[in-house]
Amino acid sequence: MGTDFWKRSRSARSSGVAAAFRAPVGGVLFALEEVTSWWRSHLMWRVFFTSAVVAVVVRSAMNWCNSGKCGHFGAGGFIIWDISGGQEDYSYQELLPVAIIGVIGGLLGALFNQLTLYITKWRRTYLHKKGKRVQIFEACLISLITSTVSFVLPLLRKCSPCPELETSSGIQCPHPPGTDGNFVNFYCSKDNEYNDLATIFFNSQDDAIRNLFSAKTFHEYSAQSLITFLVMFYSLAVVTFGTAVPAGQFVPGIMIGSTYGRLVGMSVVKFYKKLNVDEGTYALLGAASFLGGSMRMTVSLCVIMVEITNNLQLLPLIMLVLLISKAVGDFFNEGLYEEQARLKGIPLLDSRPKQVMRNMNAKDACKNQKVVCLPRVSRVVDIVSVLQSNKHNGFPIVERGQNGESLVIGLILRSHLLVLLQSKVDFQNTPFPCGPGILNRHNFSDFVKPASSKGKSIDDIHLTDDELGLYLDLAPFLNPSPYIVPEDMSLAKVYNLFRQLGLRHIFVVPRPSRVVGLITRKDLLLEEDGNTATTELQSTSVRAYLNGKTAGGSAHLERPLLDSLMIGGVNT
């Protein structure tokens, strides 16, 4: 169906990541790895095209804003946190602390997912039932608590003397008022002092992360300040996630990970004094480990972290911490997005079926369901009643066979029924199949769901009593060849069909059926003849069929694919 061409959700997500983090390739991989359970190869060029366009537009806008007319937007280019001047090599002795960072990221990420899951359930049980005003009040209360804590905690910290900085670095300690950067003077008694905790709090998250990632900034932050910020920011991130504010988890996750990563880096600097170890490098690894432990992405996160930091030399270490953090996190629960999707009832399929499905068959999954069918020629009032009584998205269309059994002839979607009911042009007075030419009354675009809307609802359609008494022939609008499985097929195989083919419905039919033929892979192969510019089919049967049509042979009468099968169940 052509509606897939207008479903831009994957492209939108990839372009959003490409624009927010200046990571076009990472955005493509993010759409491939995280936001979909089914991927078609021709979607790749669409996602890549949108990410490439976003990359060019953002780059052009930044070049135009370099004059200073756009404020902070024009600074930085595509690389947000450039740490290419930091640690360029690593020793095998650093693999142990790097592995520790991965374990910490997996533990904290799994704990974060579990806590946010509990709080989200509590919100849905108590707060959301009390109306939107309570949700707005909750967001305002959390904002007030965050502002108060961010102001009070730096007051409790003592100021530190400014370190000796090279003149060529361009860094001032403390930095001038009204600017962002390292070394914030927050109620310090002397002019040459700074508050390391205020340096993290009183900067934008972008600048705070840049400060934590910055290279050759030894002893800029104390361990006490980093621990204080980690506990506070982690707790507030857990509480804030899921509130009625447009906020994400990517940048806060980088903040959390870079904080404990820098803590580990400070310990490594003290323990391995002879090695060229940089604290900013471990902050980067910590950020990657927490994102891997929480979101459970590997390839896309690895590419995104490399793109936004412009440091390809740390790629092996980033890969290592991502693998360890994901393995540790998977031991406790699922990823953040998977947990939230399951909580909201979104049918997002995992990569593998559950073990219990291997001992079940397709009939077990639908034996408690009542199949809602529609006859080929249905009364309008019956169609409206079916749509109002359930929320199924697909309905089998049946006809009476010669022996009186109900034979399924196809599948019709709920959205298509709503289009037919709203147009009313196909209503007829007699309960008999319609003649040819009925499809000319509709355009293909009539059945395309707009990408920016949720589609039609049965409540939006108003029919008179006379119209409800008319009939509607559904045969011209159904799908005559839906996917079917035998009732004794393993449920694990059915699960894989849904995931690999991107299905929404599958018919479950009895096992006994007549075999028409057998198609092999060779029957579908085509060979291009470069000299004659003709196509040669490998399969002799298909070639014979085409030759018969060319010679004027009569085509077979069109038959529904499931004409000889009784319906046993349908997944809606």
C-alpha positions in Angstrom: 0.0 0.0 0.0 1.3 3.5 -0.8 0.7 4.8 2.6 4.1 3.6 3.7 5.7 6.2 1.5 4.2 8.9 3.6 5.0 7.4 7.0 7.9 9.7 7.9 8.3 8.8 11.6 11.6 7.0 11.1 13.0 9.8 8.9 11.8 12.4 11.4 13.6 10.7 14.3 16.8 10.3 12.4 16.8 13.9 11.2 16.0 15.1 14.7 19.1 13.3 16.0 21.2 14.6 13.1 20.1 18.2 13.8 20.3 18.1 17.6 23.7 16.4 17.8 25.2 17.2 14.4 25.5 13.5 13.8 23.9 12.6 10.4 25.3 9.1 10.2 24.4 8.5 13.8 20.9 9.6 13.2 20.5 7.1 10.4 21.8 4.3 12.6 19.6 5.5 15.5 16.5 5.1 13.3 17.7 1.6 12.2 18.6 0.3 15.7 16.2 1.9 18.2 13.0 3.3 16.8 11.8 0.5 14.7 11.2 -3.3 15.0 11.0 -3.7 11.3 13.2 -2.3 8.6 13.0 -2.4 4.8 16.0 -1.7 2.7 14.4 1.0 0.6 13.7 3.0 3.8 17.5 3.5 4.2 17.8 6.0 1.4 14.8 8.0 2.7 16.3 8.2 6.2 19.7 9.0 4.8 18.3 11.7 2.5 16.5 13.5 5.4 19.6 13.3 7.6 21.8 14.6 4.8 19.4 17.5 4.1 19.3 18.4 7.8 23.1 18.3 8.0 23.5 20.7 5.0 20.8 23.0 6.3 22.2 23.2 9.8 25.7 23.7 8.5 24.6 26.5 6.2 22.6 28.1 9.1 25.7 28.0 11.3 27.9 29.5 8.7 25.4 32.4 8.3 25.2 32.8 12.1 29.0 33.0 12.6 28.7 36.8 12.4 27.1 36.7 15.9 23.6 37.5 14.9 22.3 34.2 16.1 23.9 34.1 19.6 25.2 30.7 20.7 23.6 28.9 17.7 26.5 29.7 15.3 29.3 28.3 17.5 30.7 24.9 17.3 29.8 23.6 13.9 28.7 20.0 13.7 31.0 19.0 16.6 29.5 20.0 19.9 32.2 18.7 22.3 35.5 18.6 20.6 38.0 16.8 22.7 40.4 16.0 19.9 43.2 17.7 21.7 43.0 15.3 24.7 44.3 11.8 25.2 45.3 10.3 21.9 46.4 6.9 23.0 45.7 4.4 25.7 47.5 1.5 27.5 46.3 -2.0 28.2 46.5 -1.1 31.9 43.5 1.2 31.3 41.3 -1.6 30.2 40.4 -2.5 33.8 39.1 1.0 34.8 37.4 1.2 31.4 35.6 -2.1 32.1 34.6 -0.7 35.6 33.1 2.3 33.9 31.1 0.0 31.7 29.8 -2.0 34.7 28.9 1.2 36.5 27.0 2.5 33.5 25.1 -0.8 33.2 24.1 -0.7 36.9 23.1 2.9 37.0 21.3 2.7 33.6 19.3 -0.4 34.7 18.4 1.3 38.0 17.4 4.5 36.1 15.1 2.5 33.9 13.5 0.7 36.8 12.9 3.8 38.9 11.4 5.7 36.0 9.1 2.8 35.3 7.8 2.8 38.9 7.4 6.6 38.9 5.6 6.5 35.5 3.2 3.8 36.8 2.5 6.0 39.9 1.8 9.0 37.7 -0.6 7.1 35.6 -2.4 5.7 38.6 -2.7 8.8 40.7 -1.7 12.0 39.0 -3.0 11.7 35.4 -6.5 10.8 36.7 -6.8 14.2 38.4 -6.5 16.3 35.2 -4.0 18.4 33.4 -3.8 21.0 36.1 -2.2 18.5 38.4 0.4 17.6 35.8 1.2 21.3 35.2 1.5 21.8 39.0 3.9 18.8 39.2 6.1 20.2 36.5 6.2 23.6 38.2 7.0 22.0 41.6 9.9 20.0 40.1 11.2 23.1 38.4 11.1 25.0 41.7 12.9 22.2 43.5 15.5 22.0 40.8 16.2 25.7 40.8 16.4 25.8 44.6 18.8 22.8 44.9 20.9 24.2 42.0 21.3 27.5 43.9 21.7 26.2 47.4 24.2 23.4 46.9 27.0 25.6 45.3 26.6 28.0 48.3 27.7 25.1 50.6 30.9 24.5 48.7 34.1 26.4 49.3 35.7 28.3 46.5 39.0 27.1 45.0 42.0 29.1 43.8 42.3 29.5 40.1 44.9 27.2 38.5 47.7 28.5 36.3 46.5 28.6 32.8 48.4 29.1 29.6 47.7 32.5 27.9 47.3 30.8 24.5 44.4 28.7 25.8 42.1 31.6 25.8 40.4 30.5 29.1 40.0 33.0 31.9 39.6 32.1 35.5 37.1 33.1 36.6 35.3 33.7 33.3 33.7 37.2 32.8 30.1 37.6 34.0 27.5 37.0 31.4 29.5 34.4 29.5 29.5 30.6 29.6 32.6 28.5 30.3 34.8 27.0 32.9 35.6 28.6 36.3 32.4 30.3 37.6 32.9 32.8 40.4 29.9 32.2 42.6 29.9 34.3 45.8 33.7 33.8 46.1 35.5 36.2 48.4 38.5 36.7 46.1 38.7 37.6 42.4 41.0 34.7 41.5 38.8 32.0 42.9 36.0 29.9 41.4 33.3 27.5 42.6 33.7 24.1 40.9 30.1 23.0 41.7 28.7 26.2 40.4 30.7 25.7 37.2 28.5 22.7 36.5 25.2 24.1 37.7 25.4 27.6 36.3 26.1 26.6 32.7 23.9 25.2 30.0 24.0 21.4 29.8 25.9 21.8 26.5 28.6 23.9 28.2 28.6 21.8 31.3 29.3 18.7 29.3 32.0 20.5 27.3 33.6 21.4 30.6 33.5 17.8 31.8 34.9 16.6 28.5 37.6 19.2 28.3 41.1 17.9 28.1 44.1 18.9 30.3 41.9 20.3 33.1 43.3 18.3 36.0 42.0 19.2 39.4 39.4 21.6 38.0 36.7 19.6 39.8 36.9 18.0 43.3 35.6 14.6 43.9 33.1 15.9 46.5 31.6 18.3 44.0 31.2 15.6 41.4 29.6 13.2 43.8 27.2 15.8 45.0 26.2 16.8 41.5 25.9 13.1 40.5 23.5 12.2 43.3 21.4 15.4 42.8 21.2 15.3 39.0 20.6 11.6 38.9 17.7 11.9 41.4 16.2 14.9 39.6 16.5 13.2 36.2 14.6 10.2 37.5 11.8 12.4 38.9 11.7 14.7 35.9 11.5 11.9 33.2 7.8 11.5 32.2 6.6 14.9 33.4 4.4 17.2 31.2 7.5 19.0 29.7 9.1 18.5 26.3 12.3 17.0 27.6 14.5 14.1 26.5 16.9 11.7 28.1 19.9 11.9 25.8 21.7 15.0 27.1 20.9 14.3 30.8 22.2 10.8 30.3 25.5 12.3 28.9 25.6 14.6 32.0 25.2 11.7 34.4 27.7 9.5 32.7 30.3 12.1 32.2 30.2 13.0 35.9 31.0 9.5 37.2 33.3 8.9 34.3 35.4 11.9 35.4 35.4 10.5 38.9 36.9 7.3 37.7 39.3 9.3 35.6 40.5 11.2 38.6 41.2 7.9 40.4 43.1 6.5 37.3 45.2 9.7 37.2 46.3 9.2 40.8 46.9 5.4 40.4 48.6 5.4 37.0 50.8 8.5 37.4 53.3 7.4 34.7 50.6 7.1 32.0 49.3 9.9 29.9 45.7 9.7 31.3 43.2 12.5 30.8 40.1 12.9 32.9 38.1 14.2 30.0 38.6 11.0 28.2 37.0 9.0 31.0 34.1 11.5 31.1 33.4 10.6 27.5 33.6 6.9 28.2 31.3 7.4 31.2 28.7 9.2 29.1 28.8 6.4 26.5 28.4 3.7 29.3 25.4 5.3 30.9 23.6 5.7 27.5 24.4 2.1 26.7 23.2 0.9 30.1 20.0 2.9 29.8 19.0 2.9 26.2 20.8 -0.4 25.2 22.0 0.9 21.9 25.5 0.0 20.6 26.2 0.9 17.0 24.3 4.1 16.8 25.5 5.4 20.1 29.1 4.6 19.2 28.8 6.6 16.0 27.0 9.5 17.6 29.6 9.8 20.4 32.4 9.8 17.8 30.7 12.4 15.7 29.8 14.8 18.5 33.3 14.6 20.0 35.4 14.4 16.8 37.6 11.8 18.5 38.0 8.7 16.3 41.0 7.3 18.3 38.8 6.4 21.3 36.5 4.3 19.2 37.7 0.9 20.6 37.3 2.1 24.2 33.8 3.4 23.4 32.8 0.1 21.8 34.1 -1.7 24.9 32.2 0.3 27.4 29.0 0.1 25.3 29.2 -3.7 25.1 29.8 -4.1 28.8 27.2 -1.6 29.9 24.6 -3.2 27.6 25.4 -6.7 28.8 25.1 -5.6 32.5 21.9 -3.7 31.9 20.3 -6.6 30.0 20.8 -8.8 33.0 18.3 -6.7 35.0 15.7 -5.3 32.7 15.1 -4.0 29.2 16.0 -0.7 27.6 14.4 2.6 28.5 12.4 3.0 25.3 11.3 -0.6 25.4 10.1 -0.4 29.0 8.2 2.9 28.3 6.7 1.5 25.1 5.4 -1.6 26.9 4.0 0.5 29.7 2.0 2.6 27.2 0.7 -0.5 25.4 2.6 0.1 22.2 3.0 -3.3 20.4 6.8 -3.0 19.9 8.2 -6.4 19.2 11.5 -7.5 20.7 14.3 -8.9 18.5 13.6 -12.5 19.7 10.4 -14.3 20.8 9.9 -15.4 24.4 11.0 -18.9 25.3 7.4 -19.9 26.2 6.3 -19.2 22.6 8.3 -22.2 21.4 5.9 -24.5 23.2 2.8 -22.7 21.9 1.2 -22.7 18.5 -0.8 -20.1 16.5 -4.1 -21.5 17.6 -3.2 -21.0 21.3 -2.7 -17.3 20.7 -6.1 -16.7 19.3 -8.3 -19.4 20.8 -9.9 -16.9 23.3 -10.6 -14.3 20.6 -13.9 -14.0 18.9 -13.3 -13.4 15.2 -15.4 -10.5 13.9 -16.2 -11.1 10.2 -18.2 -9.2 7.7 -20.0 -10.7 4.7 -19.0 -9.6 1.3 -22.2 -7.5 0.8 -23.0 -6.0 4.2 -25.6 -3.7 5.5 -24.3 -0.3 6.4 -25.9 -0.5 9.8 -24.0 -3.8 10.5 -20.7 -2.2 9.5 -21.3 0.7 11.8 -22.2 -1.6 14.6 -19.1 -3.6 14.2 -16.8 -0.5 14.1 -18.5 0.8 17.3 -18.4 -2.4 19.2 -14.6 -3.1 18.9 -11.3 -1.4 18.1 -10.0 -4.0 15.6 -8.0 -2.6 12.7 -8.8 -5.4 10.2 -11.8 -7.6 9.5 -12.0 -10.9 7.5 -14.5 -10.8 4.6 -16.4 -14.1 4.1 -18.7 -15.6 1.6 -21.0 -18.7 1.9 -19.6 -21.7 0.0 -21.6 -24.3 -1.8 -21.8 -26.5 1.3 -22.8 -23.5 3.5 -19.4 -23.0 5.1 -18.0 -19.5 5.6 -15.0 -19.1 3.3 -12.7 -16.1 3.7 -12.0 -14.1 0.6 -9.8 -11.4 1.9 -9.1 -8.7 4.5 -10.4 -5.1 4.8 -8.9 -2.5 7.0 -10.9 -0.3 9.5 -9.6 2.9 7.9 -10.9 1.8 4.5 -14.3 1.0 5.9 -14.4 4.5 7.4 -13.5 6.0 4.0 -16.3 4.1 2.3 -18.8 5.1 5.0 -17.9 8.7 4.7 -18.0 8.9 0.9 -21.4 7.1 0.7 -21.0 6.8 -3.1 -20.8 3.0 -3.0 -24.1 2.5 -1.1 -26.6 0.3 -3.0 -30.2 -0.7 -2.5 -29.8 -4.4 -3.3 -27.8 -7.1 -1.4 -26.1 -8.3 -4.5 -22.5 -7.9 -5.7 -21.8 -4.8 -7.6 -20.8 -4.6 -11.3 -17.4 -3.5 -12.8 -16.3 0.1 -12.8 -16.9 0.8 -9.1 -13.2 1.5 -8.5 -13.4 4.5 -10.8 -15.4 6.4 -8.2 -12.4 6.7 -5.9 -8.9 8.1 -6.1 -6.0 6.2 -4.6 -5.3 9.2 -2.3 -8.7 8.8 -0.7 -7.5 5.7 1.2 -4.1 7.3 2.2 -4.0 8.2 5.9 -2.5 11.7 6.3 0.9 11.6 8.0 0.0 14.5 10.3 -3.3 13.2 11.7 -4.6 10.1 13.5 -7.1 9.4 10.8 -10.9 9.2 10.8 -13.1 7.9 13.6 -16.5 6.2 13.5 -17.8 9.0 15.7 -16.9 11.5 12.9 -19.3 9.9 10.5 -23.0 10.8 10.5 -25.5 8.7 8.6 -29.2 9.0 8.2 -31.7 6.2 8.9 -32.2 5.6 5.2 -28.5 5.4 4.6 -28.1 2.9 7.4 -30.6 0.6 5.6 -28.5 0.4 2.4 -25.9 -2.2 1.4 -22.2 -2.0 0.6 -20.2 -4.5 -1.5 -16.7 -4.8 0.1 -15.1 -7.1 -2.5 -13.5 -4.3 -4.7 -11.8 -2.8 -1.6 -10.4 -5.8 0.2 -7.0 -7.4 0.2 -7.6 -10.8 -1.5 -4.2 -12.2 -0.5 -3.5 -11.6 3.2 -0.9 -13.6 5.1 -2.0 -16.9 6.5 -0.5 -19.5 8.8 -1.7 -23.0 9.8 -3.2 -23.3 13.2 -0.5 -25.6 14.5 2.5 -23.4 13.4 4.8 -22.6 16.3 4.0 -19.2 17.8 7.7 -18.4 17.7 7.7 -18.7 13.9 4.5 -16.5 13.8 6.4 -13.9 16.0 9.3 -13.9 13.5 6.9 -13.4 10.6 5.4 -10.3 12.3 8.8 -8.8 13.0 10.6 -9.7 9.7 7.7 -8.8 7.4 6.2 -5.9 9.4 2.8 -7.5 9.6 -0.2 -6.2 11.4 -2.6 -9.1 10.8 -2.3 -12.8 10.1 -5.1 -15.3 9.4 -5.0 -18.6 11.3 -6.6 -21.4 9.2 -7.0 -25.2 9.6 -4.2 -27.4 8.6 -5.9 -29.5 5.9 -5.8 -27.7 2.6 -5.1 -28.6 -1.0 -1.6 -28.0 -2.3 -1.6 -26.0 -5.6 2.2 -25.9 -6.1 5.6 -25.2 -4.7 7.6 -22.0 -5.3 11.3 -22.0 -4.8 13.8 -19.2 -4.8 14.8 -20.0 -8.3 11.3 -19.3 -9.5 11.7 -15.7 -8.5 15.1 -15.0 -10.0 15.4 -12.8 -13.1 18.3 -12.5 -15.5 19.0 -9.4 -17.6 20.2 -10.0 -21.1 22.4 -7.1 -21.9 22.5 -7.7 -25.7 18.8 -7.9 -26.3 17.6 -5.8 -23.4 15.1 -8.5 -22.5 14.5 -10.2 -19.2 14.8 -14.0 -19.1 13.1 -15.9 -16.3 15.0 -18.8 -14.7 11.8 -20.6 -13.9 10.4 -22.6 -16.8 6.9 -22.5 -15.4 6.8 -18.7 -15.1 8.4 -18.4 -18.6 5.8 -20.7 -20.0 3.0 -18.6 -18.4 4.4 -15.4 -19.9 4.8 -17.0 -23.3 1.2 -18.2 -23.1 0.0 -14.7 -22.4 2.1 -13.4 -25.3 0.7 -15.9 -27.7 -2.8 -14.8 -26.9 -3.6 -17.4 -24.2 -6.5 -16.5 -22.0 -5.7 -15.5 -18.5 -7.1 -17.4 -15.6 -10.1 -15.9 -13.9 -9.2 -13.9 -10.9 -9.8 -15.9 -7.7 -9.3 -14.9 -4.1 -6.2 -16.5 -2.7 -8.0 -18.0 0.3 -11.1 -19.2 -1.6 -10.7 -22.8 -0.4 -9.8 -22.2 3.2 -12.1 -21.8 6.2 -11.2 -19.1 8.6 -10.1 -20.2 12.1 -8.8 -17.0 13.6 -7.3 -13.6 12.9 -4.9 -11.5 14.9 -6.2 -8.0 15.1 
